[in-house]
C-alpha cells in the first residue's frame, strides 16, 4: 500500500498529553510523522485529516457513515484504533471501504489491578479517610469495612483481565466463581476457580466484577431482574463497558440499598464527559449526576488502562499496525468483517475482506 509522501502521515485525534509524550518517544523507531489534534473526530473536524495516510482514533471518536465516506473520498484507507474496543465504529458500513485495526491487548494487569483498587477503596473507604485526615478529622466513625478473605467474588468474563483478577482474588483467600460463554476448563482445573451459570453467579456473589465485551447478548446484562436476585448490599465493579449495566436499574438498586457499593470506570453515556474537564460546568446528564451523589459509589473516568506500561504497548502496537499495513501489505490486528473474528491477520487482499 503506497503512501502520499516518504513518511507515513498520521492524523491523530483526541490527543492527550500522555498520548503525545508516549508516541513521540517512539517516533524515531518508525518511518512516520504525526499531527496531533486535541479535537474528537467528527464531521466538523474530519477536514484536519486531509493529506494524511491514516487516522488514529480513540473510543470517543465517531467513525460513522459520514466519516467513512470522507475517508474514502480522501483516499485514507486505514483507521488505527488505539484501544481494544471498537463500538464507536460503524463496521458494517466500513466493510470493503476502509480497513480498521485495533490494539486487542495492551496491559490486562492494569485493568485487573484497577478493578481491585476500586474494590479495596470502596470496602475500606480509604478515599474518605484521606479527605478526613487532610482536614484534621481523625475519627473512624463510618469507615468500617469487611474482610475480603472468605467472600465470594463473581467474575463475568475470563479473558486475560478476568483471569488475572481471579488469580489475585484466590491469592487473598477469596472464593472465586466465574461465568463465561466459553469457559476455560483448564484454567478452572489449574486454579480452583469454579465456573457457574450467570444466574447463580449473580445470586451468590458478594462482589461482582464485569470483564466481558459489549455485544447484543451482553447489553444491559445487569438489569432490574438481575439486581433483584443479588445478595443484599452486593458490590458491583465495572471496568469493561458501560452499557453492560442498565444505569437506571443500578440507581434504583442503590436507592433501595440492594446494592451496597458500585465501582465504575465506565458509564453508558461516557463519551459526553469522560477524558474531559467539566469541573467548571454543570453535569446535564441526570443519571451521571445522580450517581455522583451516592457516597457508596466510586467513579473513575475510564482510567483503568492508564499505566506507563499500557501506554507504551498501545503506542507500539498502533505503530506496528500502521507500518505493517503500508510497508508490508499486512493487516495486523484487523477486525475481520466477514468471519467476525476480533483479530484477523489476513493479507490486505485476503479472503476475509
N, C-alpha and C positions, 0 to 999 in steps of 0.2 A: 504494500500500500504506500503510495507516494505521499510526500508532504509538500507544503507550499513554500518552504524555504529549507535551508540546510539543517536547521534545528526544528524539532517538533514544537509547534506553538500550542501552548495550553492556556485556555481561558478558565480561570479558577474562581468559582463563585462561592459566596458565603464564607469568605476567608476570615478566619480569626487569627489573632496574634500568634497563638500556639501552632496553628497550621503553617503560617508563613515561616516561622522560625524552623520548624521541622523540615519542611520541603526545601527551604533554602540551604540547609545543611547538607542535603543530598544531591542538589542540582549538579555540583561538579562531577558526579559519578555518571551522569546521564546526558545524552545529547538533546536537551530540551531547554526551552525558555518559557517562563511562566509569567502571565499577567494576572495579578490578584485583584479581585473585586469583592468588596465587603457586602455588596448587594446580593440578595437572593436572586436566583434566576427565575424570571417570569417574562411575559411578553413585552413588558416595558424595558427590561434590562438585557434582553437577548441580543440586541444590536451590538453590545460590547464584545460579543464573541466573533464578530465578522473578521475574517482573516485568520482565524485560529484553525488548527487541525483537529482539535479535540476539546470538549468541555469537561471540566472536573467539577462534580457536584456532590452535595451532601443531602441529608434526609429531608430538609425543608425546601429544597429546590424542586419546583414542579415541572416535570418533563411530560407535558400533556400533548394533545394533538397539535396545538398551535406551535409549540416549541419544536416538536419533531418535524413539522413541515418547514419551519425556519432552518433547522439544521440541514435538511435535505436540500433546500434552495441554496444554501451557502456551502454546500459540499463538505459538511462536517460529518464524518461517518461514524464517530465514536463518542459515546458518553462513558466517562470513567467515574463511576460512583465510588466515593471513598468511605463506604460503610458496608455493613453486611446486609442491611435492609434495603429494599428497593420498591416499596409500595408507593413511593412518590412518582413512579414512572409508569406511563401507560404502555406496558409491554405488548399488549395485543395490537395496538396501533403501530408500535415501533417495528414489529416483525417485518423483515425484508426491506426495511427502510434505513435503519441505523443499527449499530451494534451497541450492546450495553454490557459493561464489565463491572465487577464489584470487588470488595475485599471480604471474602467469606469468613475469614477468621483472623483476628489480629492479636488479641490477648484475652482469652477466656478467663484467665486468672483475674484480670482487672475487674470484670463484671461479677464474677463469683465473690470476690473479696468485697465489692461494694454492696452486694446483697447482704453479706454477713455484717458489714458495717451498719447498714440500716437496721438489721435485727438487733444487734447489740445496743445500738444507740436508743432505739425505741424501748427496749427492755429495761436497760439500766439508767436511761434518761440522762445520759452524760451531757447532751446538748443543753438541757435545762440547768444542770449543775454548773456548767461552765458560765452561763449567763448569771446565775445567782451569785457565785463567788466573785465574779467581776464587779458586782455591786456591793460586795461586802456581806452578802447573806450566806451564812454557813449552815442554815437549817437543812435537815434531811427529810423533813416532812414532805410527803408526796413523791419521793424518789424511790420507793420500794419496787424492786424488780422480782424476777424469779430465776431459779437455777435452770439453765438450758439443758444441762445433763439430765437424761431420762425423758425429756419431752420428745414428742413425735413431730418431725418435720416432713411435710409432703412436698415433693419436688415434681412439678409438672414440666416434663421435657428433660430428657437426659442426653442431650448433646454434650459437647465439650464443657460448656459452662455448668450445666446441671450435674455432670459427673464430678467436676472439681468441688462444687458445693457439697455434694453428697459425701465425698471422702472427708472433707473438712468437718462436716457435721458429725460423721461417725467418729472422727478423731476426738471430739469433745464429749463423746458419750451420748449423743442423741440417737433415737431410733429413727431410721430413715426409710420412708416409703416413697414410691415414685409411680407416676403414670407416664407412659409414652406410647404413641401409636405404633412404634416399632421397638419394643423393649429389647435391651441388650442383655441376653441371658448370661453371657459370660461375665459381664460386669457385675451382674447380680450374684453369681456364684463366687466371684473373686472378692467382693467387698462385704457381703452380708446385707446389702440393701434388698428391700422386698418390693417387687412390682405389684401393683394392685389396680383395681378399676378406678376410674376418675371419681365415681360417686362415693366409693369407700374412702378414697384419699381425702375428699372434701369433708366427709363426716367425721373422720378420726384424727385429723391433724391438729396439732396445737399451733403450728406455723405452716403457712402455705406459701411457696415461692415459685414464681412463674418464670419459665425459661424455654418457652416454645415459640415457634414463628406464628405470625398472624396470617390466618387463612380463613376461607369462608366457614370452615368447620370449627375454628377456634375463636372466631369473633364473638365477643361477649360470653365466653365460656364461664366466666364468673358473673352470674346474673342473680336476680332475686331468688330464684329457685335454689341455686347452688348455695347462696349465702344463708338461706333459711335452714339448710341442712347442716351447717357448720357448727362446731363447738361454740359455746358462748365465750366471748372475748378472744376469739381467734386472732392471730396476727397474719396479715396478708402483705407479701412483698412482691413488687413487680418491677423488674429491671429489664423487661423484654419489650413488649409493645403495649401501648396504652389501651388499645381497643380490645385487648383480651378481657378487660373488666368493663362492665356496664357501670359507668360513673354514677348514674342516678341510684342504682341498686347499692353501690358502695356507700354513698352518702346516707341512704336510708338505714343501712346496716350500722353505720357509725352513730347515727342519731338514736337508734334503739339500743345501742351498746352491744349488739350481737357481735360486731367487730370491735375488738379491743385496741387494735393497733393497725396502722396502714403505713407502709414504707413504699413510696412511689418515686421511681426515677423516670417514669414515662407517664404520659397522660393522653387521652383520646384526641384532644384538640391542641396538642402541644406546639404545633407548627406556628401558631399565632404568638407564642410567648417565649418558648424555651430558646436558650442561647442568646437572648437579648436582655437589655436592662430596662425594666419597667418601674424602677423604684420611684420615679417622679410622676408616674401616671396612674390612672385608675384601671384596675383589672375589671374589664367589662364582661368577661366570661363568668357567668353566675356560678357555674359548677366549680370552676377552679377557685374562685373567691371563697366559696363555701368550704371547700376542702381546707383552705388555708386557715380557717377559723378553729379547726379542731386541734386540741392540744395533744392528741394522741396520733396525729398524722405528721409524717415527716416526708417532705417533697424535696427532691433534688432535681436539677434541670438537665436530665439526660447526661449525667456526668460519669456514669459507671465505666465507660470506656477510657476515661481521661487519665491515663498514666503515660509517663515518658516512653515506656516500652511499647505500649499500644500505638501511640502516635508515630513512633519510628516504623513499626510494622505496617501501619496503614499507608504511610508515605512510600515505603519500599514497594509494597505490593501494587499500589496505584501506578507508580512509575514503571514497574516491570510490566504491568498490564498494557500500558500505553506504548512503551518501546517495543514490546513483543508484537503488538499489532502492526506498527508502522515499519519496524526494521526487519521482522522475521515472518510477517504474514501469518502470525499465530494469535489466536484469541485465548488468553489466559483468564480463567475465572469468568467466562461469559455466562450470562443467564440464558439457558438454552430454551428458545421459544417453542420449538416443536416437541421435544421429548419431555419438557417440563423440569429437567434437572436444574438445581440451583447453580451448579458449576458445570461448564462444558469446555473441554479443551480441544474442540474440533478446529481444523484449519478454517480459514476465512470462507473457503468455498466448500466446507464440509456438508455432509448430507443433512445435518440438523438445522441448516439455516436457509 
